[in-house]
Amino acid sequence: MNTCSLLILFYFSLCFIISLSHALNNGFSVELIHRDSSKSPLYQPTQNKYQHIVNAARRSINRANHFYKTALTNTPQSTVIPDHGEYLMTYSVGTPPFKLYGIADTGSDIVWLQCEPCKECYNQTTPKFKPSKSSTYKNIPCSSDLCKSGQQGNLSVDTLTLESSTGHPISFPKTVIGCGTDNTVSFEGASSGIVGLGGGPASLITQLGSSIDAKFSYCLLPNPVESNTTSKLNFGDTAVVSGDGVVSTPIVKKDPIVFYYLTLEAFSVGNKRIEFEGSSNGGHEGNIIIDSGTTLTVIPTDVYNNLESAVLELVKLKRVNDPTRLFNLCYSVTSDGYDFPIITTHFKGADVKLHPISTFVDVADGIVCLAFATTSAFIPSDVVSIFGNLAQQNLLVGYDLQQKIVSFKPTDCSKV
């Protein structure tokens, strides 16, 4: 994004922050809907739970590919990730409010949606937003192609409304949005686009700024597809992560600024520690992205191989091939189940235990696989790794952008 658009964003964000800085002292929460839940507009009832996992794994691979390309180009424009996210949220744009479903994404940094009149649009099955119908919609004048968030359209401001879990909607005037009218990214179905929660200047989090004390958190439920329950995305005071068991690790600032980089020092399985080094990106500050939109955890080949060896030493089950050909380490498991080992992630200053529900997945009847992917399978090994949302289940994950930390607290997300 060029200097012109950055100054414009700063101006509108400043007006926005001043008007809301005292309005949200207690914070608020919104629902996060897993895309495969029956509550999701993207729900496909003909698919079984195994197909959901396979599709999510493939989206993880595609998303990692996109992250690699974004990191490779390292351009400062706003980032719109194609339709590979896993959680949606409802929001409204305009006056009167026009309801939409957007993918809540920590890997994107703009609120982006399709708008009428649309020259070339993906097949959105729900109505598209018509700026001409909103009394609060205004285009931001800027001639640069980088002002268009990677698509042909308008960088604009309008009122954005979120449906708080308290039942009282909260409106944010003069929110910067990308209004796409000639779109090349791939989305599908009822999703209107993206609600960017990343670290860039146009992200919703950056725009909310001091009105939420630069804090947000989420608690992702395990098995949201089977239980049809929703997770929570929290802002402001509601997003504070505190109490027993909280550990925190620094956010590392580096390009592209949209991503939240952490430093992963090692994994451990039982008494065996696997150092996160030996690859071109291992051992460096900010060597892994924490991401809500990627299901699997993606790590370099050498680290994965050592992790797999440690699991093999402890798990005394028959090893079998993955019928989907997506996972490398799979086991035959009887109906009685199996007590798989805890895998601990050692972030800088924060040890986070991952229980088997977050590290092993059922891919077919009686077949369970290690839910990690290796970068070399699809992209060069020097890509930044990804700490995916499966590993974040039943953790309250808080982002404090003032203190520049991410905090983790073991939590039963069904009770928050």
C-alpha positions, -999 to 999 in steps of 0.1 A, spaced: 0 0 0 15 33 -10 21 65 10 -11 81 -3 -33 52 9 -15 48 42 -21 85 51 -57 82 41 -61 51 62 -44 69 92 -68 98 89 -99 78 88 -87 54 115 -78 83 138 -113 98 134 -128 63 140 -107 56 171 -115 89 187 -152 83 183 -151 49 198 -123 49 223 -146 53 253 -176 33 239 -164 -3 243 -148 -4 278 -162 -39 286 -153 -54 253 -175 -77 232 -176 -111 215 -189 -124 182 -195 -160 169 -170 -179 148 -187 -205 127 -166 -234 113 -172 -236 76 -182 -273 78 -207 -268 106 -244 -271 97 -247 -235 109 -223 -224 81 -235 -211 47 -208 -232 32 -221 -265 48 -222 -295 24 -245 -321 39 -234 -348 15 -199 -349 29 -189 -370 59 -164 -361 86 -135 -377 68 -141 -357 37 -141 -325 58 -106 -334 71 -93 -342 37 -106 -309 22 -92 -289 51 -58 -305 46 -59 -296 10 -69 -261 18 -39 -260 42 -16 -269 14 -30 -243 -9 -29 -217 18 7 -224 26 15 -220 -11 -2 -186 -11 17 -176 20 49 -185 4 41 -164 -27 31 -134 -4 64 -137 16 84 -140 -17 70 -109 -33 71 -90 1 50 -61 -13 34 -38 12 -1 -38 -4 -31 -52 15 -34 -89 14 -65 -109 4 -61 -146 9 -83 -168 -15 -111 -189 -1 -90 -212 21 -100 -201 55 -118 -222 81 -140 -199 102 -167 -174 92 -183 -145 110 -214 -125 103 -211 -87 99 -230 -59 82 -219 -31 60 -236 2 52 -266 22 63 -291 5 65 -270 -25 75 -265 -52 48 -257 -86 64 -228 -107 50 -207 -138 58 -170 -133 57 -140 -155 65 -124 -143 97 -87 -145 88 -55 -136 107 -36 -141 75 -54 -112 57 -54 -75 65 -85 -59 50 -122 -62 51 -129 -72 15 -162 -80 -2 -178 -82 -36 -198 -52 -46 -224 -44 -73 -222 -35 -101 -197 -64 -105 -179 -67 -138 -164 -102 -131 -174 -119 -98 -171 -154 -84 -204 -172 -79 -216 -157 -47 -249 -174 -39 -260 -146 -15 -269 -111 -25 -239 -87 -31 -235 -54 -14 -247 -24 -34 -228 8 -23 -254 30 -39 -279 18 -13 -258 29 16 -261 65 28 -227 62 47 -206 47 18 -177 69 5 -149 60 -19 -114 69 -9 -97 88 -38 -64 73 -47 -50 66 -82 -25 39 -72 -31 3 -82 -19 -7 -48 -50 10 -33 -71 -17 -47 -61 -45 -23 -50 -68 -52 -83 -66 -70 -100 -41 -93 -124 -21 -72 -126 7 -47 -109 13 -13 -138 28 6 -152 37 40 -186 27 54 -202 17 87 -194 -18 97 -217 -35 122 -208 -67 143 -234 -89 159 -223 -91 196 -230 -122 215 -249 -101 240 -276 -95 213 -267 -58 209 -251 -50 175 -221 -27 176 -214 -3 148 -181 12 137 -184 42 114 -158 51 87 -143 16 85 -120 11 56 -132 -17 33 -122 -31 -1 -151 -32 -25 -143 -56 -53 -159 -53 -87 -135 -72 -109 -123 -102 -89 -97 -128 -96 -94 -145 -62 -113 -177 -56 -142 -178 -32 -173 -199 -32 -209 -200 -22 -224 -177 4 -191 -162 16 -188 -125 6 -151 -123 11 -127 -117 40 -127 -100 74 -89 -94 78 -76 -98 114 -39 -96 104 -13 -70 113 -15 -46 83 -28 -10 83 -62 -19 67 -70 -48 90 -101 -47 112 -79 -51 143 -56 -21 133 -86 0 125 -104 -7 158 -71 3 176 -75 18 210 -113 12 210 -104 -25 218 -70 -17 235 -54 -35 205 -65 -68 219 -84 -98 205 -87 -135 213 -104 -166 203 -112 -200 217 -116 -227 190 -138 -257 199 -128 -292 190 -151 -311 167 -172 -281 157 -185 -299 127 -200 -328 147 -213 -307 176 -226 -278 155 -214 -254 181 -197 -220 175 -165 -206 188 -159 -171 201 -139 -142 188 -134 -116 215 -123 -79 214 -111 -55 241 -114 -63 278 -133 -95 269 -102 -106 250 -78 -104 280 -61 -138 287 -53 -141 324 -52 -165 354 -35 -198 361 -17 -215 333 -13 -185 310 20 -184 290 30 -157 266 55 -153 237 66 -122 218 52 -112 184 81 -106 160 77 -77 137 89 -86 101 76 -84 66 51 -91 53 35 -72 82 1 -88 77 13 -121 94 17 -127 132 52 -142 136 63 -161 167 95 -179 175 93 -217 179 123 -231 196 114 -268 198 88 -296 200 89 -324 226 73 -358 226 76 -376 259 112 -370 270 125 -364 235 131 -327 225 132 -319 188 150 -286 181 135 -263 155 167 -259 136 187 -274 108 167 -257 81 173 -224 65 145 -208 85 149 -227 118 163 -210 148 156 -175 136 133 -151 154 99 -151 139 102 -185 123 65 -195 124 32 -178 116 3 -184 140 -28 -186 117 -65 -191 123 -72 -200 86 -48 -230 82 -59 -263 97 -27 -283 98 6 -272 114 32 -269 86 69 -273 95 102 -279 76 111 -314 64 140 -320 88 119 -309 119 90 -330 107 111 -361 102 125 -358 138 90 -352 152 77 -383 133 106 -404 146 98 -394 182 61 -403 178 71 -437 162 92 -445 193 62 -440 216 32 -452 197 29 -490 196 3 -494 169 3 -509 134 14 -483 109 -7 -481 78 -8 -460 46 -31 -430 44 -58 -437 19 -60 -400 11 -23 -398 4 -21 -365 23 -5 -376 56 27 -394 61 23 -411 95 -9 -431 101 -20 -459 124 -47 -485 126 -68 -478 157 -94 -501 171 -128 -490 184 -113 -488 219 -92 -459 208 -56 -452 218 -39 -429 243 -16 -409 219 13 -389 234 11 -351 242 32 -330 219 46 -298 235 54 -268 215 82 -247 230 77 -211 219 101 -185 232 90 -181 268 59 -203 264 55 -240 265 21 -251 251 9 -287 255 -10 -301 225 -34 -329 234 -40 -357 209 -73 -342 198 -52 -313 183 -24 -334 168 -40 -365 154 -70 -368 130 -93 -395 118 -90 -398 80 -110 -430 76 -127 -457 97 -100 -470 120 -72 -449 106 -57 -420 126 -29 -397 112 -4 -372 126 -18 -338 117 14 -321 107 25 -313 71 60 -308 58 68 -278 37 88 -297 11 58 -316 -1 45 -285 -19 67 -255 -15 104 -247 -9 117 -257 26 127 -221 35 91 -209 37 80 -196 71 61 -224 90 25 -222 101 10 -230 136 -25 -241 124 -59 -239 140 -61 -276 148 -32 -272 172 -50 -242 188 -82 -261 198 -92 -258 234 -67 -230 240 -77 -194 247 -54 -176 223 -50 -139 230 -33 -112 209 -21 -81 227 -7 -58 200 3 -31 225 25 -55 245 33 -74 213 26 -108 227 4 -138 220 -8 -156 251 -21 -192 255 -43 -206 282 -56 -242 283 -93 -238 283 -125 -259 277 -138 -237 249 -173 -251 252 -176 -233 286 -164 -198 276 
